[in-house]
Amino acid sequence: MPPRYVPIEARCAGTSVRGVPDLLGLPVDLESAAALAEQGLRLALLDPADDGAVREWRQAVHRGFLDPEATEEQHAEAVADVAGRRNLGVYDDGIAEPGRPVATIDAWEAPLSLPGGDVRVAAISAVTVSPTHRRRGAARAMLGGELRIAAAAGLPVAAITVSEATIYDRFGFGPATSAADLAIDPRRLRWTGPEAPGRVQLVGRDRMLADAPALFEAARRRTPGGIGLSGLLLTRLFGLASDPVEMRSRRFARYDDTDGVPQGFVSYRAIESESDFAASTLTVHHLAAATDEAEAALWRFLLEMDLVGEVRAPLRSVDEALPWQVDDRRAIRTTAVRDHLWLRVLDPVAALTARTYSGPGRVVLDVTDPAGFAAGRWLLSVDADGRADVTAAPDPSDAVPEVALGASVLGSLLPGGVRPSVLARAGRIGERRGGDAAALDRLVLSPVTPWLGVCF
Ligand SMILES: CC(C)(COP(=O)(O)OP(=O)(O)OC[C@H]1O[C@@H](n2cnc3c(N)ncnc32)[C@H](O)[C@@H]1OP(=O)(O)O)[C@@H](O)C(=O)NCCC(=O)NCCS
């Protein structure tokens, strides 16, 4: 089963130190409010101190994602995180229960890894519209508004993980990382990878929760595409207390290096097979490693466990080292590969200069963006150290390669996992001259395959 998108549990403390309005301090977008008012709908920011309103908002999100009503435990667990986000509701004051929003969205600020370092992004989640109010422009108004608010807060990029691949291109988001679901037959293979000199030990949930933030953070910085997590979004990897059965079934292993320093963890669950006690299914909820050594040790630990007939690992990188560390790579099946992280560039200069490049070189990016944020002809100049300068481009010339692309394609290219020359073949990038997209390949492709291993 594909990993579920569970936005309601996602919370992250947003802070801003850039001398521009903080995302959380900004009001609702007036253009969006006006568009919704024409439909007889009211756009409002949720007051985190209004417990009743927060409960109704949460129930609306559960309804939107076809989940059961939220329980008291789920309310209690999430309440501390609400203040860390902009939570918006669209209200129809004419319905029988007007306190429950007919549409929801939330947004918060988070770091996202790119080649060479982090960029601050507006993470967007909880996009729901009641089935009674669908296709009246509520999602368009909310998303457009939150993109304008994120830009006003000085955030160069917006990020989302999506339930459907058909919705977000029109808002300027492009698929920027892919994720693979793995199904592994551990009894068919033998570990042939490196021997990790440290120690894998089983730890309890409390110990794990204490170690997890630093380990997760160190791990996510190793690949472009990793988003910073805190609050329930991070805790969710270890099972939430509001779901005690699921929580108790989780197990945790930590890898410590030879100095005794924790370098990685895995959160997993085994389900016994009723027909064969020696063939349990082990699901890897998250494996995060700060070093190659920790990654190898934790995989080996999972694959050599007794009584396990299948290991399932959703949302893994499309470029795992694992198949190269076993004697029978066909024991590792990729059951699905799908787009995962979607990015929307709001400030092309800040977004493109936030990362490093495989350059040096120069390419003009002629970006079309009906919403305006990224539109323009931008000269990307990369120096010998891979650092970029982005300026308004001069007139086209034969001296500089030039490509034409939409804003969503720019988002796809940002972490460096998508090859511009393939998008040129697909007709998504136009070349001024043959080979111009290949010139961009040489700059933007990341030496490390981008990966996001969580939903938010
Ligand atoms: C997806 C959802 C948010 C859309 O809300 P909505 O208010 O009906 O959307 P809008 O009326 O604003 O439509 C905006 C545009 O998206 C398109 N669109 C909306 N939902 C779509 C879908 N499921 N698939 C494809 N296109 C869709 C509309 O056709 C419209 O396109 P256009 O403006 O280019 O003509 C809503 O159906 C929903 O809540 N679904 C369940 C939860 C979900 O999947 N949320 C997304 C989480 S990532």
The ligand as a Tripos MOL2 file, in Angstrom:
@<TRIPOS>MOLECULE
LIG
   48    50     1     0     0
SMALL
NO_CHARGES

@<TRIPOS>ATOM
      1 C1         -8.2290   18.6130   -4.8200 C.3       1 LIG1
      2 C2         -9.1520   19.6510   -4.2190 C.3       1 LIG1
      3 C3         -8.3790   20.4170   -3.1210 C.3       1 LIG1
      4 C4         -9.5660   20.6420   -5.3090 C.3       1 LIG1
      5 O1        -10.3660   21.6660   -4.7490 O.3       1 LIG1
      6 P1        -11.3920   22.5350   -5.6490 P.3       1 LIG1
      7 O2        -11.8160   23.6920   -4.8220 O.co2     1 LIG1
      8 O3        -12.4320   21.6540   -6.2010 O.co2     1 LIG1
      9 O4        -10.4700   23.0500   -6.8420 O.3       1 LIG1
     10 P2        -10.7190   24.3810   -7.6910 P.3       1 LIG1
     11 O5        -12.1860   24.5140   -8.0160 O.co2     1 LIG1
     12 O6        -10.0780   25.5480   -7.0630 O.co2     1 LIG1
     13 O7         -9.9460   23.9890   -9.0030 O.3       1 LIG1
     14 C5         -8.6670   24.5360   -9.3140 C.3       1 LIG1
     15 C6         -8.1690   23.8870  -10.5590 C.3       1 LIG1
     16 O8         -7.7070   22.5640  -10.2610 O.3       1 LIG1
     17 C7         -8.4280   21.6110  -11.0410 C.3       1 LIG1
     18 N1         -8.6300   20.4540  -10.1550 N.ar      1 LIG1
     19 C8         -9.1920   20.4700   -8.9590 C.ar      1 LIG1
     20 N2         -9.1810   19.2350   -8.4410 N.ar      1 LIG1
     21 C9         -8.6040   18.4420   -9.3520 C.ar      1 LIG1
     22 C10        -8.3160   17.0690   -9.4020 C.ar      1 LIG1
     23 N3         -8.6230   16.2550   -8.3910 N.pl3     1 LIG1
     24 N4         -7.6910   16.5880  -10.4790 N.ar      1 LIG1
     25 C11        -7.3780   17.3910  -11.5040 C.ar      1 LIG1
     26 N5         -7.6330   18.7180  -11.5180 N.ar      1 LIG1
     27 C12        -8.2440   19.2230  -10.4500 C.ar      1 LIG1
     28 C13        -9.6920   22.2860  -11.4340 C.3       1 LIG1
     29 O9        -10.2130   21.7410  -12.6130 O.3       1 LIG1
     30 C14        -9.2330   23.7100  -11.6310 C.3       1 LIG1
     31 O10        -8.5390   23.8240  -12.8450 O.3       1 LIG1
     32 P3         -8.5750   25.1700  -13.7410 P.3       1 LIG1
     33 O11        -8.6990   26.3080  -12.7810 O.co2     1 LIG1
     34 O12        -7.2650   25.1310  -14.4300 O.co2     1 LIG1
     35 O13        -9.7410   25.0050  -14.6000 O.co2     1 LIG1
     36 C15       -10.3990   19.0080   -3.6110 C.3       1 LIG1
     37 O14       -11.0540   18.2790   -4.5990 O.3       1 LIG1
     38 C16       -10.1080   18.0850   -2.4500 C.2       1 LIG1
     39 O15       -10.2190   18.5060   -1.3240 O.2       1 LIG1
     40 N6         -9.7480   16.8040   -2.6780 N.am      1 LIG1
     41 C17        -9.4300   15.8500   -1.6130 C.3       1 LIG1
     42 C18        -8.1690   16.2150   -0.8580 C.3       1 LIG1
     43 C19        -6.9690   16.3610   -1.7740 C.2       1 LIG1
     44 O16        -6.7190   15.5480   -2.6240 O.2       1 LIG1
     45 N7         -6.2220   17.4450   -1.5460 N.am      1 LIG1
     46 C20        -5.0010   17.6940   -2.2530 C.3       1 LIG1
     47 C21        -3.9040   17.3760   -1.2880 C.3       1 LIG1
     48 S1         -2.3350   17.3550   -1.9680 S.3       1 LIG1
@<TRIPOS>BOND
     1     1     2 1
     2     2     3 1
     3     2     4 1
     4     2    36 1
     5     4     5 1
     6     5     6 1
     7     6     7 2
     8     6     8 1
     9     6     9 1
    10     9    10 1
    11    10    11 2
    12    10    12 1
    13    10    13 1
    14    13    14 1
    15    14    15 1
    16    15    16 1
    17    15    30 1
    18    16    17 1
    19    17    18 1
    20    17    28 1
    21    18    19 ar
    22    18    27 ar
    23    19    20 ar
    24    20    21 ar
    25    21    22 ar
    26    21    27 ar
    27    22    23 1
    28    22    24 ar
    29    24    25 ar
    30    25    26 ar
    31    26    27 ar
    32    28    29 1
    33    28    30 1
    34    30    31 1
    35    31    32 1
    36    32    33 2
    37    32    34 1
    38    32    35 1
    39    36    37 1
    40    36    38 1
    41    38    39 2
    42    38    40 1
    43    40    41 1
    44    41    42 1
    45    42    43 1
    46    43    44 2
    47    43    45 1
    48    45    46 1
    49    46    47 1
    50    47    48 1
@<TRIPOS>SUBSTRUCTURE
     1 LIG1         1 GROUP 0 **** ****
